[in-house]
Amino acid sequence: MSWYVLYTKPRMEKRVANGLQQMGVEVYCPFITEIKQWSDRKKKIKTPLFKSYVFIKMEEKNRNRVFEVPGVIRYLFWLGKPAIVRDKEIKVIREWLEEDKVDGAKVEHLNEGDKITIKNGAFKQQEAIIRDIGKRKMRLVLPELGFTLEVQTKEII
């Protein structure tokens, strides 16, 4: 059985994951806790790590069953075929979230478009391309894994 990536309607990841689990499908929908601030309060909210995406593990012959669940739009395709995520990659994401360990980073002399190799952490030895650099966050594209990673950075003074 392989891991596939489903594209869902916006903010339907949790409902889709629950519906698929009720059908007996192995589902992985990683969540992170974020602190959202409004004008009058702050609140901790669990949000999907990958917006509008859910990972499922099933046999290829049963792939069309997922469309019975409301909120599923389509499979993510890569080179004309449904994208397959390796078990190793799912394991890395799970470990990264379970350890809740993100090494601090300081951005110096890096520019958008630069290619870097991640030296430590869950994505150690992965090649990445810098997409955006902000004061507190940096967005990296991990071409081998096929997704974008947002990491917190220290403000450069």
C-alpha positions as CSV (number, residue, x, y, z in Angstrom):
1,M,0.0,0.0,0.0
2,S,1.2,3.5,-0.8
3,W,0.6,6.9,0.8
4,Y,-1.3,9.3,-1.5
5,V,-2.1,13.0,-1.1
6,L,-5.6,14.2,-1.3
7,Y,-6.5,17.8,-2.1
8,T,-9.5,19.0,0.0
9,K,-11.8,22.0,0.1
10,P,-10.4,24.8,2.3
11,R,-10.7,24.2,6.0
12,M,-12.1,20.7,5.5
13,E,-9.0,18.7,6.3
14,K,-10.2,17.5,9.7
15,R,-13.7,16.5,8.5
16,V,-12.3,14.7,5.5
17,A,-9.8,12.8,7.7
18,N,-12.5,11.8,10.1
19,G,-14.8,10.7,7.3
20,L,-12.0,8.6,5.7
21,Q,-11.1,7.0,9.1
22,Q,-14.8,6.0,9.5
23,M,-14.5,4.2,6.1
24,G,-11.5,2.3,7.4
25,V,-8.8,4.2,5.5
26,E,-5.5,4.9,7.2
27,V,-5.2,8.7,7.3
28,Y,-2.5,11.2,8.4
29,C,-3.4,14.8,8.7
30,P,-0.6,16.6,10.7
31,F,-1.7,19.5,12.9
32,I,0.3,22.2,14.6
33,T,-0.7,24.6,17.4
34,E,-0.6,28.2,16.5
35,I,-1.4,31.3,18.6
36,K,-3.8,33.5,16.8
37,Q,-4.3,37.1,18.0
38,W,-7.4,39.2,17.5
39,S,-7.9,42.7,18.7
40,D,-9.3,41.6,22.1
41,R,-7.7,38.2,22.7
42,K,-5.1,35.5,21.9
43,K,-6.1,31.9,21.4
44,K,-4.3,28.6,20.7
45,I,-5.7,27.0,17.6
46,K,-4.8,23.6,15.9
47,T,-4.3,24.2,12.2
48,P,-3.2,21.7,9.5
49,L,0.5,21.7,8.7
50,F,-0.4,21.4,5.0
51,K,-3.4,23.4,4.2
52,S,-6.0,21.6,2.1
53,Y,-4.0,18.3,2.0
54,V,-4.5,15.0,3.7
55,F,-2.3,11.9,3.4
56,I,-4.0,8.5,3.0
57,K,-2.6,5.0,2.8
58,M,-4.5,2.6,0.6
59,E,-4.3,0.1,-2.3
60,E,-4.5,1.7,-5.7
61,K,-7.5,-0.4,-6.7
62,N,-9.6,1.3,-3.9
63,R,-8.5,4.9,-4.6
64,N,-11.9,6.1,-6.0
65,R,-13.7,5.3,-2.6
66,V,-12.3,8.5,-1.1
67,F,-14.7,10.6,-3.3
68,E,-17.6,9.3,-1.2
69,V,-16.4,11.7,1.6
70,P,-17.7,15.3,1.3
71,G,-14.8,17.8,0.9
72,V,-12.5,15.6,-1.2
73,I,-11.7,17.4,-4.4
74,R,-9.0,15.3,-6.1
75,Y,-5.7,13.5,-5.8
76,L,-2.4,15.5,-6.0
77,F,-0.7,14.4,-9.3
78,W,3.0,14.4,-10.1
79,L,4.2,13.8,-13.7
80,G,0.7,12.6,-14.7
81,K,0.3,10.0,-12.0
82,P,-1.1,10.3,-8.4
83,A,1.7,11.5,-6.2
84,I,3.1,8.9,-3.9
85,V,4.7,9.8,-0.6
86,R,7.3,7.4,0.8
87,D,6.8,5.9,4.3
88,K,10.2,7.5,5.2
89,E,8.9,11.0,4.4
90,I,5.7,10.5,6.5
91,K,7.9,9.2,9.3
92,V,10.1,12.3,9.2
93,I,7.0,14.6,9.4
94,R,5.6,12.6,12.3
95,E,8.9,12.6,14.2
96,W,9.4,16.3,13.6
97,L,6.0,17.1,15.0
98,E,6.1,14.7,17.9
99,E,9.5,15.9,19.1
100,D,8.3,19.5,18.8
101,K,11.9,20.3,18.4
102,V,12.8,23.0,15.9
103,D,16.4,24.2,16.1
104,G,16.7,27.9,16.2
105,A,17.9,29.5,13.0
106,K,19.5,32.8,12.2
107,V,19.4,34.1,8.6
108,E,22.5,35.9,7.5
109,H,23.7,36.6,4.0
110,L,20.9,34.5,2.4
111,N,18.8,35.7,-0.5
112,E,15.6,34.4,-2.1
113,G,16.4,31.8,-4.7
114,D,19.6,30.5,-2.9
115,K,20.0,26.8,-2.6
116,I,20.9,25.4,0.8
117,T,21.4,22.1,2.5
118,I,19.6,21.7,5.9
119,K,22.3,20.8,8.4
120,N,20.3,19.5,11.4
121,G,16.8,18.6,12.6
122,A,14.2,16.4,11.0
123,F,15.0,17.5,7.5
124,K,18.8,17.0,7.9
125,Q,20.7,16.7,4.5
126,Q,17.6,17.8,2.5
127,E,18.3,20.3,-0.3
128,A,16.1,23.4,-0.1
129,I,15.5,26.6,-2.1
130,I,14.8,29.8,-0.2
131,R,11.4,31.2,-1.4
132,D,10.8,34.1,1.0
133,I,12.7,35.6,3.9
134,G,10.8,37.6,6.5
135,K,11.7,39.1,9.8
136,R,10.5,36.1,11.8
137,K,9.9,33.4,9.2
138,M,11.5,31.9,6.2
139,R,9.8,29.7,3.6
140,L,11.8,26.9,2.1
141,V,10.9,24.8,-0.9
142,L,12.0,21.1,-0.5
143,P,11.9,19.8,-4.1
144,E,12.7,16.2,-3.2
145,L,9.7,16.0,-0.8
146,G,7.5,18.2,-3.0
147,F,6.4,20.8,-0.5
148,T,7.1,24.1,1.1
149,L,8.3,24.4,4.7
150,E,7.9,27.5,6.8
151,V,10.5,27.9,9.6
152,Q,10.8,30.5,12.3
153,T,14.0,32.6,12.3
154,K,15.6,35.1,14.7
155,E,15.3,38.7,13.7
156,I,18.6,40.0,12.2
157,I,19.9,43.0,14.0
